[in-house]
């Protein structure tokens, strides 16, 4: 007797495609943020790509529970929240130092650019582990 063929509609492994989509969205957000250097007309695109990426990571992390892919979703979620924190810090520092030193915009742009570079590093490091089917720390 032969084994029945698996149903084509079922998923047998972790949501690998969703993780790849999340990495792509984070990459788009980080590169756009770096290139725009905080220019207002790019802000909706950057925010939208990052928000969609973190939503994908949150929604699919449960399906990946106990697999190497779970670490990638957790990695991306952490990347989102830490970058958001640093973006808020950049805005606060920019506003406060603008009134005190007059350098607020420059300092904010430096912090935003550094945050974008850090996000790009995390996306590249995570993706390199992802393509080798390895978890990230």
N, C-alpha and C positions, 0 to 999 in steps of 0.2 A: 504494500500500500504506500502511496506517495503522500508526502506532506502537502497540505494545501498551500497555495501561494499567499504570501502576505497581502493584506489589503493595501492597495496603492494610496489610499487616503490617510493612512495612519503614519505617524512619525515614530521612527524607532530610535532616534538618537536625540542629542541635545539640539537646541535651536541655533545651529551654526550660522545660517543665513541671517538671522536676526542680529547676531553679534557682529557680523560683517557690516550690516546696514548701520548699526549703532556706531561702529568705528568710522565709517564713511561720514556720517552726520557730524560726529565730533571733529573729524579732520576738516570738513568744510567750515564749521564754526570757528575753529582755531585759526586756520589760514586766513579766512575773511577778516577775523578780528585783528590779526597781525598786520595784514596789508592795509586795512582801513585805518589803523592806529586810533581807533576810537571815534572815527567820524560818524556823526549821527545818522546819516542816510543808510549806513550799513547795519546799524543796530538791530532792526527787526529781523534781517536775514540771519545774523549771528545768533540772536536769541532764539529764533524759531528752530534753526538746525540743532542747537544744543538742547533745547527743551524736548524736541521730538526724539533725539538720541537718548536722553535720560529716561523718557517715557518708555521707549522700546526696551531699554535695559531693565527697568523695573518690572514691566509686564512679562518679559521672557525669563527673568532670573529664576522664577519658581519652576519653570519647565526644565531648567538646566541644573537644578539642585543635585548636588552630589557628583557633578561631572566637572571636567576641566574648564568647560565653557562658563560655568557659574562664576569662577574667579574673574573672568573678563567682564561680565556684567557688573560685578561688585567694583572692579577697577574703574570702569567708566562712570559708575554712579559716584564714587569717591572723587574722581576727576571733576565731575560737574559741580559738586557741592563746594570743593575747595576753590575751584576757579571762580565760582559765584562769590564766595567770601572775599577773595582777593579783588574782584571787581568792585565790590562794595567798599573795601578798604581804599581802593584807588579813588573812588568818588569822594569819600569822606576826606581823605588826605588832600585831594585836589581842591575841594571847597574850602577847607580850613586853611591850607597854606596859601591859597589865592588871596585871602583877606589879610593874612599875616605877612607873608613874604612876597606875594605877587608871582610866585612860581607854580601855582596850583595846577594849571593845565599841563605844564611840562612834566611835573612829578606824576600826575595821573596817567599821562601817556606812557611814561616809562614803566609804571606798575602794570598797566594794561598790556603793554608789549611783552614784558617779562612773563606775565600770566599766560599770554598766548603761546610764547615759546615753550613754557612748561607744559601746557596742554598738548602741543605738537609732540614734544618729547614723550609724554605718556601715551599718546595715540600710537606713535611709531613703535615704542618699546612693547606696548601691548599687542599691536598687530603682528610684530615679528614673532612673538611667542604664540599668538593665535594661528598664524600660518603653519607653524610647526606642531600644532595641536598640543601645546604645552600651557599649563596654567601660568598666570602672573602672580607675583608675590602679594 
